[in-house]
């Protein structure tokens, strides 16, 4: 596993999804995966999920390839 950049805050277990999301995105980046979350208010107004997750890049180390 890649070494972190040392930017990770201490996260309280009840801190919420906002803190967890940043940690997950940073971890994916350390694994060589480009990832982003997009929030779209128009989709929310249309009654659809307001967010989209996109990721690209190589396979995660130790992941299954099939």
N, CA, C and O atoms as a printed pandas DataFrame, in Angstrom:
     atom_number atom_name residue_name chain_id  residue_number  x_coord  y_coord  z_coord
0              1         N          UNK        A               1    0.835   -1.179    0.000
1              2        CA          UNK        A               1    0.000    0.000    0.000
2              3         C          UNK        A               1    0.878    1.240    0.000
3              4         O          UNK        A               1    1.912    1.280    0.667
4              5         N          UNK        A               2    0.466    2.235   -0.740
5              6        CA          UNK        A               2    1.237    3.474   -0.834
6              7         C          UNK        A               2    1.195    4.232    0.479
7              8         O          UNK        A               2    0.206    4.179    1.211
8              9         N          UNK        A               3    2.263    4.927    0.764
9             10        CA          UNK        A               3    2.320    5.759    1.966
10            11         C          UNK        A               3    1.455    6.995    1.760
11            12         O          UNK        A               3    1.441    7.570    0.672
12            13         N          UNK        A               4    0.736    7.406    2.799
13            14        CA          UNK        A               4   -0.099    8.595    2.727
14            15         C          UNK        A               4    0.746    9.860    2.727
15            16         O          UNK        A               4    1.945    9.833    3.004
16            17         N          UNK        A               5    0.108   10.934    2.419
17            18        CA          UNK        A               5    0.780   12.225    2.363
18            19         C          UNK        A               5    0.819   12.892    3.734
19            20         O          UNK        A               5    1.332   14.003    3.865
20            21         N          UNK        A               6    0.285   12.230    4.753
21            22        CA          UNK        A               6    0.298   12.817    6.080
22            23         C          UNK        A               6   -0.748   13.884    6.301
23            24         O          UNK        A               6   -0.671   14.627    7.280
24            25         N          UNK        A               7   -1.712   13.979    5.426
25            26        CA          UNK        A               7   -2.734   15.013    5.531
26            27         C          UNK        A               7   -3.986   14.520    6.232
27            28         O          UNK        A               7   -4.888   15.311    6.508
28            29         N          UNK        A               8   -4.058   13.252    6.521
29            30        CA          UNK        A               8   -5.293   12.690    7.056
30            31         C          UNK        A               8   -5.577   13.202    8.456
31            32         O          UNK        A               8   -4.749   13.077    9.358
32            33         N          UNK        A               9   -6.762   13.783    8.625
33            34        CA          UNK        A               9   -7.134   14.227    9.974
34            35         C          UNK        A               9   -7.555   13.037   10.815
35            36         O          UNK        A               9   -7.891   11.978   10.285
36            37         N          UNK        A              10   -7.537   13.215   12.119
37            38        CA          UNK        A              10   -8.120   12.222   13.005
38            39         C          UNK        A              10   -9.630   12.367   12.870
39            40         O          UNK        A              10  -10.171   13.460   13.039
40            41         N          UNK        A              11  -10.302   11.278   12.568
41            42        CA          UNK        A              11  -11.740   11.335   12.327
42            43         C          UNK        A              11  -12.476   10.642   13.457
43            44         O          UNK        A              11  -12.214    9.479   13.766
44            45         N          UNK        A              12  -13.394   11.362   14.065
45            46        CA          UNK        A              12  -14.237   10.772   15.103
46            47         C          UNK        A              12  -15.212    9.801   14.450
47            48         O          UNK        A              12  -15.653   10.029   13.324
48            49         N          UNK        A              13  -15.547    8.733   15.140
49            50        CA          UNK        A              13  -16.428    7.720   14.570
50            51         C          UNK        A              13  -17.810    8.257   14.219
51            52         O          UNK        A              13  -18.485    7.695   13.357
52            53         N          UNK        A              14  -18.238    9.322   14.861
53            54        CA          UNK        A              14  -19.554    9.895   14.582
54            55         C          UNK        A              14  -19.477   11.187   13.761
55            56         O          UNK        A              14  -20.410   11.990   13.788
56            57         N          UNK        A              15  -18.369   11.395   13.030
57            58        CA          UNK        A              15  -18.165   12.670   12.338
58            59         C          UNK        A              15  -18.994   12.815   11.075
59            60         O          UNK        A              15  -19.217   13.939   10.626
60            61         N          UNK        A              16  -19.453   11.737   10.493
61            62        CA          UNK        A              16  -20.330   11.848    9.339
62            63         C          UNK        A              16  -19.663   11.503    8.028
63            64         O          UNK        A              16  -18.456   11.270    7.956
64            65         N          UNK        A              17  -20.482   11.477    6.996
65            66        CA          UNK        A              17  -20.047   11.033    5.685
66            67         C          UNK        A              17  -19.068   12.005    5.027
67            68         O          UNK        A              17  -18.257   11.589    4.199
68            69         N          UNK        A              18  -19.126   13.278    5.377
69            70        CA          UNK        A              18  -18.245   14.254    4.745
70            71         C          UNK        A              18  -16.778   13.911    4.967
71            72         O          UNK        A              18  -15.986   13.926    4.024
72            73         N          UNK        A              19  -16.416   13.604    6.197
73            74        CA          UNK        A              19  -15.034   13.258    6.501
74            75         C          UNK        A              19  -14.641   11.932    5.871
75            76         O          UNK        A              19  -13.534   11.795    5.351
76            77         N          UNK        A              20  -15.534   10.959    5.911
77            78        CA          UNK        A              20  -15.243    9.648    5.333
78            79         C          UNK        A              20  -15.040    9.748    3.828
79            80         O          UNK        A              20  -14.179    9.061    3.280
80            81         N          UNK        A              21  -15.809   10.583    3.152
81            82        CA          UNK        A              21  -15.701   10.727    1.698
82            83         C          UNK        A              21  -14.322   11.222    1.298
83            84         O          UNK        A              21  -13.725   10.691    0.361
84            85         N          UNK        A              22  -13.811   12.220    1.985
85            86        CA          UNK        A              22  -12.485   12.752    1.679
86            87         C          UNK        A              22  -11.420   11.680    1.902
87            88         O          UNK        A              22  -10.510   11.533    1.087
88            89         N          UNK        A              23  -11.527   10.941    2.985
89            90        CA          UNK        A              23  -10.554    9.882    3.260
90            91         C          UNK        A              23  -10.589    8.809    2.179
91            92         O          UNK        A              23   -9.535    8.335    1.755
92            93         N          UNK        A              24  -11.761    8.422    1.729
93            94        CA          UNK        A              24  -11.882    7.408    0.682
94            95         C          UNK        A              24  -11.286    7.914   -0.630
95            96         O          UNK        A              24  -10.550    7.184   -1.294
96            97         N          UNK        A              25  -11.594    9.149   -1.009
97            98        CA          UNK        A              25  -11.055    9.701   -2.257
98            99         C          UNK        A              25   -9.534    9.794   -2.198
99           100         O          UNK        A              25   -8.863    9.478   -3.181
100          101         N          UNK        A              26   -8.973   10.222   -1.060
101          102        CA          UNK        A              26   -7.514   10.285   -0.926
102          103         C          UNK        A              26   -6.902    8.893   -1.000
103          104         O          UNK        A              26   -5.857    8.712   -1.625
104          105         N          UNK        A              27   -7.540    7.902   -0.365
105          106        CA          UNK        A              27   -7.028    6.535   -0.414
106          107         C          UNK        A              27   -7.044    6.008   -1.841
107          108         O          UNK        A              27   -6.082    5.370   -2.268
108          109         N          UNK        A              28   -8.107    6.258   -2.582
109          110        CA          UNK        A              28   -8.161    5.830   -3.985
110          111         C          UNK        A              28   -7.037    6.473   -4.785
111          112         O          UNK        A              28   -6.408    5.806   -5.607
112          113         N          UNK        A              29   -6.774    7.760   -4.558
113          114        CA          UNK        A              29   -5.688    8.444   -5.246
114          115         C          UNK        A              29   -4.341    7.814   -4.949
115          116         O          UNK        A              29   -3.501    7.688   -5.839
116          117         N          UNK        A              30   -4.131    7.416   -3.696
117          118        CA          UNK        A              30   -2.878    6.750   -3.326
118          119         C          UNK        A              30   -2.717    5.404   -4.024
119          120         O          UNK        A              30   -1.597    4.925   -4.201
120          121         N          UNK        A              31   -3.826    4.797   -4.419
121          122        CA          UNK        A              31   -3.797    3.506   -5.106
122          123         C          UNK        A              31   -3.658    3.660   -6.620
123          124         O          UNK        A              31   -3.645    2.666   -7.345
124          125         N          UNK        A              32   -3.555    4.896   -7.098
125          126        CA          UNK        A              32   -3.421    5.142   -8.524
126          127         C          UNK        A              32   -4.745    5.270   -9.253
127          128         O          UNK        A              32   -4.787    5.184  -10.480
128          129         N          UNK        A              33   -5.820    5.474   -8.518
129          130        CA          UNK        A              33   -7.147    5.606   -9.103
130          131         C          UNK        A              33   -7.563    7.067   -9.036
131          132         O          UNK        A              33   -7.525    7.686   -7.972
132          133         N          UNK        A              34   -7.957    7.608  -10.177
133          134        CA          UNK        A              34   -8.519    8.951  -10.202
134          135         C          UNK        A              34  -10.000    8.846   -9.898
135          136         O          UNK        A              34  -10.692    8.039  -10.519
136          137         N          UNK        A              35  -10.506    9.634   -8.964
137          138        CA          UNK        A              35  -11.909    9.529   -8.577
138          139         C          UNK        A              35  -12.469   10.896   -8.231
139          140         O          UNK        A              35  -11.752   11.790   -7.780
140          141         N          UNK        A              36  -13.781   11.036   -8.455
141          142        CA          UNK        A              36  -14.450   12.278   -8.081
142          143         C          UNK        A              36  -15.911   11.996   -7.779
143          144         O          UNK        A              36  -16.478   11.009   -8.246
144          145         N          UNK        A              37  -16.507   12.875   -6.996
145          146        CA          UNK        A              37  -17.934   12.847   -6.722
146          147         C          UNK        A              37  -18.492   14.179   -7.200
147          148         O          UNK        A              37  -17.967   15.243   -6.871
148          149         N          UNK        A              38  -19.555   14.102   -7.973
149          150        CA          UNK        A              38  -20.198   15.310   -8.505
150          151         C          UNK        A              38  -21.612   15.377   -7.955
151          152         O          UNK        A              38  -22.345   14.388   -7.983
152          153         N          UNK        A              39  -21.994   16.546   -7.454
153          154        CA          UNK        A              39  -23.337   16.761   -6.952
154          155         C          UNK        A              39  -24.051   17.699   -7.906
155          156         O          UNK        A              39  -23.515   18.746   -8.272
156          157         N          UNK        A              40  -25.257   17.328   -8.311
157          158        CA          UNK        A              40  -25.998   18.086   -9.314
158          159         C          UNK        A              40  -27.393   18.404   -8.776
159          160         O          UNK        A              40  -28.235   17.512   -8.670
160          161         N          UNK        A              41  -27.637   19.654   -8.442
161          162        CA          UNK        A              41  -28.916   20.069   -7.872
162          163         C          UNK        A              41  -30.072   19.822   -8.837
163          164         O          UNK        A              41  -31.187   19.542   -8.398
164          165         N          UNK        A              42  -29.828   19.922  -10.134
165          166        CA          UNK        A              42  -30.887   19.686  -11.121
166          167         C          UNK        A              42  -31.392   18.244  -11.046
167          168         O          UNK        A              42  -32.594   17.995  -11.133
168          169         N          UNK        A              43  -30.462   17.295  -10.883
169          170        CA          UNK        A              43  -30.861   15.896  -10.745
170          171         C          UNK        A              43  -31.719   15.702   -9.502
171          172         O          UNK        A              43  -32.685   14.940   -9.526
172          173         N          UNK        A              44  -31.374   16.381   -8.427
173          174        CA          UNK        A              44  -32.138   16.284   -7.187
174          175         C          UNK        A              44  -33.556   16.821   -7.394
175          176         O          UNK        A              44  -34.526   16.218   -6.933
176          177         N          UNK        A              45  -33.671   17.948   -8.086
177          178        CA          UNK        A              45  -34.995   18.511   -8.367
178          179         C          UNK        A              45  -35.836   17.564   -9.208
179          180         O          UNK        A              45  -37.060   17.548   -9.079
180          181         N          UNK        A              46  -35.197   16.773  -10.069
181          182        CA          UNK        A              46  -35.911   15.815  -10.914
182          183         C          UNK        A              46  -36.237   14.511  -10.191
183          184         O          UNK        A              46  -36.765   13.577  -10.796
184          185         N          UNK        A              47  -35.919   14.447   -8.889
185          186        CA          UNK        A              47  -36.217   13.266   -8.105
186          187         C          UNK        A              47  -35.232   12.125   -8.300
187          188         O          UNK        A              47  -35.513   10.991   -7.912
188          189         N          UNK        A              48  -34.077   12.410   -8.899
189          190        CA          UNK        A              48  -33.043   11.396   -9.096
190          191         C          UNK        A              48  -31.953   11.595   -8.055
191          192         O          UNK        A              48  -31.879   12.651   -7.427
192          193         N          UNK        A              49  -31.099   10.576   -7.866
193          194        CA          UNK        A              49  -29.971   10.780   -6.940
194          195         C          UNK        A              49  -29.163   12.005   -7.374
195          196         O          UNK        A              49  -28.905   12.200   -8.562
196          197         N          UNK        A              50  -28.773   12.818   -6.406
197          198        CA          UNK        A              50  -28.109   14.088   -6.709
198          199         C          UNK        A              50  -26.630   13.935   -7.019
199          200         O          UNK        A              50  -26.010   14.887   -7.491
200          201         N          UNK        A              51  -26.044   12.771   -6.770
201          202        CA          UNK        A              51  -24.601   12.646   -6.927
202          203         C          UNK        A              51  -24.247   11.544   -7.915
203          204         O          UNK        A              51  -25.003   10.599   -8.144
204          205         N          UNK        A              52  -23.066   11.713   -8.484
205          206        CA          UNK        A              52  -22.485   10.734   -9.392
206          207         C          UNK        A              52  -21.060   10.470   -8.933
207          208         O          UNK        A              52  -20.344   11.406   -8.576
208          209         N          UNK        A              53  -20.645    9.231   -8.937
209          210        CA          UNK        A              53  -19.281    8.850   -8.593
210          211         C          UNK        A              53  -18.613    8.342   -9.859
211          212         O          UNK        A              53  -19.186    7.524  -10.578
212          213         N          UNK        A              54  -17.408    8.818  -10.136
213          214        CA          UNK        A              54  -16.645    8.359  -11.301
214          215         C          UNK        A              54  -15.224    8.025  -10.854
215          216         O          UNK        A              54  -14.623    8.738  -10.050
216          217         N          UNK        A              55  -14.706    6.928  -11.391
217          218        CA          UNK        A              55  -13.341    6.512  -11.071
218          219         C          UNK        A              55  -12.691    5.963  -12.323
219          220         O          UNK        A              55  -13.359    5.366  -13.167
220          221         N          UNK        A              56  -11.368    6.166  -12.445
221          222        CA          UNK        A              56  -10.635    5.625  -13.582
222          223         C          UNK        A              56   -9.209    5.335  -13.130
223          224         O          UNK        A              56   -8.732    5.882  -12.135
224          225         N          UNK        A              57   -8.554    4.484  -13.864
225          226        CA          UNK        A              57   -7.165    4.157  -13.548
226          227         C          UNK        A              57   -6.966    2.664  -13.466
227          228         O          UNK        A              57   -7.853    1.878  -13.796
228          229         N          UNK        A              58   -5.793    2.292  -13.023
229          230        CA          UNK        A              58   -5.430    0.889  -12.942
230          231         C          UNK        A              58   -6.162    0.162  -11.834
231          232         O          UNK        A              58   -6.814    0.760  -10.979
232          233         N          UNK        A              59   -6.027   -1.156  -11.884
233          234        CA          UNK        A              59   -6.653   -1.996  -10.868
234          235         C          UNK        A              59   -5.985   -1.753   -9.519
235          236         O          UNK        A              59   -4.800   -1.426   -9.448
236          237         N          UNK        A              60   -6.754   -1.916   -8.464
237          238        CA          UNK        A              60   -6.209   -1.800   -7.127
238          239         C          UNK        A              60   -5.302   -2.994   -6.858
239          240         O          UNK        A              60   -5.592   -4.113   -7.281
240          241         N          UNK        A              61   -4.216   -2.750   -6.159
241          242        CA          UNK        A              61   -3.270   -3.819   -5.842
242          243         C          UNK        A              61   -3.974   -4.919   -5.043
243          244         O          UNK        A              61   -4.646   -4.648   -4.048
244          245         N          UNK        A              62   -3.807   -6.164   -5.498
245          246        CA          UNK        A              62   -4.400   -7.287   -4.807
246          247         C          UNK        A              62   -5.852   -7.511   -5.169
247          248         O          UNK        A              62   -6.486   -8.409   -4.614
248          249         N          UNK        A              63   -6.402   -6.724   -6.081
249          250        CA          UNK        A              63   -7.786   -6.896   -6.480
250          251         C          UNK        A              63   -7.961   -8.015   -7.467
251          252         O          UNK        A              63   -7.007   -8.422   -8.131
252          253         N          UNK        A              64   -9.175   -8.519   -7.572
253          254        CA          UNK        A              64   -9.474   -9.562   -8.546
254          255         C          UNK        A              64   -9.567   -8.947   -9.929
255          256         O          UNK        A              64  -10.046   -7.826  -10.095
256          257         N          UNK        A              65   -9.107   -9.687  -10.910
257          258        CA          UNK        A              65   -9.149   -9.203  -12.288
258          259         C          UNK        A              65  -10.181   -9.951  -13.113
259          260         O          UNK        A              65  -10.137   -9.861  -14.340
260          261         N          UNK        A              66  -11.057  -10.646  -12.543
261          262        CA          UNK        A              66  -11.979  -11.388  -13.350
262          263         C          UNK        A              66  -13.273  -11.495  -12.760
263          264         O          UNK        A              66  -14.168  -12.107  -13.342
